[in-house]
Amino acid sequence: MQLTEMTWTDVRDSDASMAVIPVGSTEQHGPHAPLGTDTLNAESVAQAGVDRHDAEILIGPAIPVGIAEEHRTFDGTLWVSPDTFRSYVREVATSLLHHGIEAVIFVNGHGGNTEALAEVTRQLSRETKIYAVAFTWFESVGDHSGEMGHAGPLETALLRHTTPQLVRENRIELAQAGAADHWGEWVSGVNLAHDSDEFTDNGVVGDPSEGDAERGSKLLDLAGAGLDRLLLAVANRE
């Protein structure tokens, strides 16, 4: 159930005790993929997981701007500070507590949000009456997870399956030409590169041509199934 499409009386009469909130980013994804890639993919996975689940679950509006300053040199990228992000996410979740929601699952589509979401969910669970966890979709797709990159095969594949009209297919070769093989510049386990333009010419990491729509369908099934398992585990947790 999409919260933004419900009336307040619908929410009042709902039996839902859990809510899912997609969390994304508005940041560069190379010359071929939209700035909203992380948010779009988080929304798709959130819906896929909820569709698999039997119980009523609210799907909250997506949080579209995250911790993404590492992409600041690429036009159109938006970001907030980690403190602002944590406060906003925490307050969105606690507002649901007033409406009978006892558990919140954040469905994350951006790696830069991961650390802050882990901190927020621990704090919510310890200090409020809401139990919260964070689910990052590309960490729940089996062997595919090792190919994540950025605007690479996984994100491009999921977009090609769910919103193919947003992928600039005529720029795939351009994306390949300026892409890096891996994220960062590592020495002795330390990433020397604070910003993505230090190691990728066009913001891409990985080969987007290796992510077709068929693969995107498989990724959505895997991530949706993973989220469904998590929802069941949270529902059964005392």
C-alpha positions as CSV (number, residue, x, y, z in Angstrom):
1,M,0.0,0.0,0.0
2,Q,1.5,3.3,-1.1
3,L,1.1,5.8,1.7
4,T,1.0,8.7,-0.7
5,E,-2.0,7.2,-2.5
6,M,-4.0,6.5,0.7
7,T,-6.3,8.8,2.7
8,W,-5.8,9.3,6.4
9,T,-8.9,7.2,7.1
10,D,-7.4,4.4,5.0
11,V,-4.3,4.5,7.2
12,R,-6.5,4.6,10.3
13,D,-8.4,1.5,9.2
14,S,-5.3,-0.4,8.0
15,D,-4.0,-3.4,9.9
16,A,-0.4,-2.6,8.9
17,S,2.2,-2.6,11.7
18,M,5.2,-2.4,9.4
19,A,6.4,0.2,6.9
20,V,8.9,0.1,4.1
21,I,10.7,3.3,3.2
22,P,12.8,3.5,0.0
23,V,16.0,5.5,0.4
24,G,18.0,6.7,-2.6
25,S,20.0,9.5,-3.9
26,T,20.1,12.1,-6.6
27,E,23.5,11.8,-8.1
28,Q,25.4,11.2,-11.3
29,H,25.2,7.8,-12.9
30,G,27.3,8.3,-15.9
31,P,26.2,9.7,-19.3
32,H,23.6,6.9,-19.8
33,A,21.6,6.6,-16.5
34,P,19.4,9.1,-14.8
35,L,20.3,11.0,-11.6
36,G,17.5,9.3,-9.8
37,T,18.8,5.8,-10.5
38,D,19.3,4.9,-6.8
39,T,15.9,6.1,-5.8
40,L,14.1,4.5,-8.7
41,N,15.8,1.1,-8.0
42,A,15.0,1.3,-4.3
43,E,11.4,2.0,-5.1
44,S,11.2,-1.0,-7.5
45,V,12.7,-3.4,-5.0
46,A,10.5,-2.1,-2.2
47,Q,7.4,-2.8,-4.2
48,A,8.7,-6.2,-5.4
49,G,9.3,-7.3,-1.7
50,V,6.0,-6.0,-0.5
51,D,4.1,-7.6,-3.4
52,R,5.5,-11.0,-2.3
53,H,4.4,-10.5,1.3
54,D,1.0,-11.6,2.6
55,A,0.5,-9.0,5.4
56,E,-0.4,-5.4,4.9
57,I,2.7,-3.2,4.7
58,L,2.8,0.5,4.1
59,I,5.3,1.8,1.5
60,G,6.3,5.3,2.4
61,P,7.4,8.0,0.0
62,A,11.0,7.7,-1.1
63,I,13.8,9.8,0.4
64,P,15.5,11.0,-2.7
65,V,18.5,12.9,-1.5
66,G,21.2,11.2,0.5
67,I,24.9,11.3,1.4
68,A,26.5,11.8,-2.0
69,E,29.1,14.5,-1.8
70,E,31.7,12.2,-3.4
71,H,29.9,12.8,-6.7
72,R,29.8,16.6,-6.3
73,T,31.9,17.4,-9.4
74,F,29.4,15.9,-11.7
75,D,26.5,18.2,-12.6
76,G,23.1,17.7,-11.0
77,T,24.3,15.8,-8.0
78,L,22.6,16.7,-4.8
79,W,23.6,15.8,-1.2
80,V,23.0,16.5,2.4
81,S,25.4,16.2,5.4
82,P,25.4,12.9,7.3
83,D,24.0,14.7,10.3
84,T,21.1,16.1,8.3
85,F,20.4,12.7,6.6
86,R,20.4,10.8,9.9
87,S,18.1,13.4,11.5
88,Y,15.7,13.4,8.6
89,V,15.5,9.6,8.3
90,R,15.1,9.2,12.0
91,E,12.2,11.8,12.2
92,V,10.4,10.3,9.3
93,A,10.5,6.9,11.0
94,T,9.4,8.2,14.4
95,S,6.4,10.0,12.8
96,L,5.1,6.6,11.7
97,L,5.1,5.5,15.4
98,H,2.1,7.8,16.0
99,H,0.1,5.8,13.5
100,G,0.6,2.3,14.8
101,I,3.7,1.4,12.9
102,E,6.0,-0.8,15.1
103,A,8.7,-1.6,12.6
104,V,10.4,0.2,9.7
105,I,12.5,-1.3,7.0
106,F,14.6,1.1,4.9
107,V,15.2,-0.2,1.4
108,N,18.4,1.5,0.4
109,G,19.7,2.0,-3.2
110,H,22.9,4.0,-2.5
111,G,26.1,2.8,-1.0
112,G,26.9,6.2,0.5
113,N,23.8,5.9,2.8
114,T,24.7,2.5,4.3
115,E,26.8,3.5,7.3
116,A,24.4,6.3,8.4
117,L,21.3,4.0,8.0
118,A,22.9,1.4,10.1
119,E,23.5,4.0,12.8
120,V,20.0,5.4,12.6
121,T,18.3,2.0,12.7
122,R,20.3,1.0,15.8
123,Q,19.4,4.3,17.5
124,L,15.7,3.9,16.7
125,S,15.6,0.4,17.9
126,R,17.3,1.2,21.2
127,E,15.7,4.5,22.0
128,T,12.2,4.4,20.6
129,K,9.3,1.9,20.3
130,I,10.1,1.3,16.7
131,Y,12.2,-1.6,15.5
132,A,14.2,-0.6,12.4
133,V,16.6,-2.2,10.0
134,A,18.1,-1.2,6.7
135,F,18.2,-3.4,3.6
136,T,20.6,-2.5,0.7
137,W,19.2,-4.3,-2.3
138,F,22.4,-4.9,-4.2
139,E,23.8,-6.8,-1.2
140,S,21.0,-9.3,-1.5
141,V,21.4,-10.6,-5.1
142,G,23.7,-13.5,-4.6
143,D,26.8,-13.8,-6.8
144,H,25.7,-10.6,-8.7
145,S,26.7,-8.5,-5.7
146,G,30.4,-8.6,-6.5
147,E,29.7,-6.7,-9.8
148,M,28.0,-3.7,-8.3
149,G,30.3,-0.9,-9.4
150,H,28.5,2.4,-10.0
151,A,26.1,2.9,-13.0
152,G,27.6,-0.4,-14.1
153,P,25.9,-3.7,-15.0
154,L,23.6,-4.2,-12.0
155,E,22.1,-0.7,-11.7
156,T,21.8,-0.5,-15.5
157,A,20.2,-3.9,-15.7
158,L,17.5,-3.1,-13.2
159,L,16.7,0.2,-14.9
160,R,16.5,-1.6,-18.3
161,H,13.9,-3.9,-16.8
162,T,11.8,-1.4,-14.8
163,T,12.2,1.9,-16.6
164,P,14.0,1.3,-19.9
165,Q,12.9,4.6,-21.3
166,L,15.2,6.4,-18.9
167,V,18.4,4.6,-20.1
168,R,20.2,6.5,-22.9
169,E,21.1,3.5,-25.0
170,N,23.0,5.6,-27.5
171,R,25.5,6.5,-24.8
172,I,26.4,3.1,-23.5
173,E,29.6,3.0,-25.5
174,L,30.5,6.4,-24.2
175,A,29.9,5.1,-20.6
176,Q,32.1,2.1,-21.3
177,A,35.0,4.3,-22.6
178,G,35.2,6.5,-19.5
179,A,34.5,3.9,-16.9
180,A,36.8,2.6,-14.1
181,D,37.3,-1.1,-13.4
182,H,36.7,-0.7,-9.7
183,W,35.7,1.8,-7.1
184,G,38.4,3.9,-5.5
185,E,42.2,4.1,-5.3
186,W,43.3,1.6,-2.7
187,V,46.7,1.3,-0.9
188,S,47.1,-0.9,2.2
189,G,43.4,-1.2,2.6
190,V,42.9,2.6,2.4
191,N,40.9,4.4,-0.3
192,L,43.0,7.4,-1.2
193,A,40.2,8.9,-3.4
194,H,37.6,10.9,-1.5
195,D,35.7,11.8,-4.7
196,S,34.6,9.7,-7.6
197,D,36.1,11.9,-10.3
198,E,39.6,10.9,-9.0
199,F,39.3,7.5,-10.5
200,T,36.5,7.6,-13.1
201,D,36.4,10.0,-16.0
202,N,32.6,9.9,-16.5
203,G,31.3,8.6,-13.1
204,V,30.9,5.0,-14.2
205,V,32.5,2.0,-12.5
206,G,32.0,-1.3,-14.3
207,D,30.6,-2.2,-17.8
208,P,26.9,-1.2,-18.2
209,S,26.6,-3.2,-21.4
210,E,26.7,-6.4,-19.3
211,G,23.4,-5.5,-17.6
212,D,20.5,-6.3,-19.9
213,A,16.8,-6.3,-19.1
214,E,16.7,-10.1,-18.6
215,R,19.4,-9.7,-15.9
216,G,17.5,-6.9,-14.4
217,S,14.4,-9.1,-14.0
218,K,16.5,-11.7,-12.2
219,L,18.0,-9.0,-9.9
220,L,14.5,-7.7,-9.1
221,D,13.4,-11.3,-8.2
222,L,16.4,-11.9,-6.0
223,A,16.2,-8.6,-4.2
224,G,12.4,-8.8,-3.8
225,A,12.8,-12.3,-2.4
226,G,15.5,-11.1,0.0
227,L,13.3,-8.3,1.2
228,D,10.4,-10.6,1.6
229,R,12.5,-12.9,3.9
230,L,13.6,-9.9,5.9
231,L,10.0,-8.7,6.3
232,L,9.0,-12.1,7.6
233,A,11.9,-12.2,10.0
234,V,11.0,-8.7,11.3
235,A,7.3,-9.6,11.7
236,N,8.2,-12.7,13.7
237,R,10.7,-11.0,15.9
238,E,9.5,-10.1,19.4
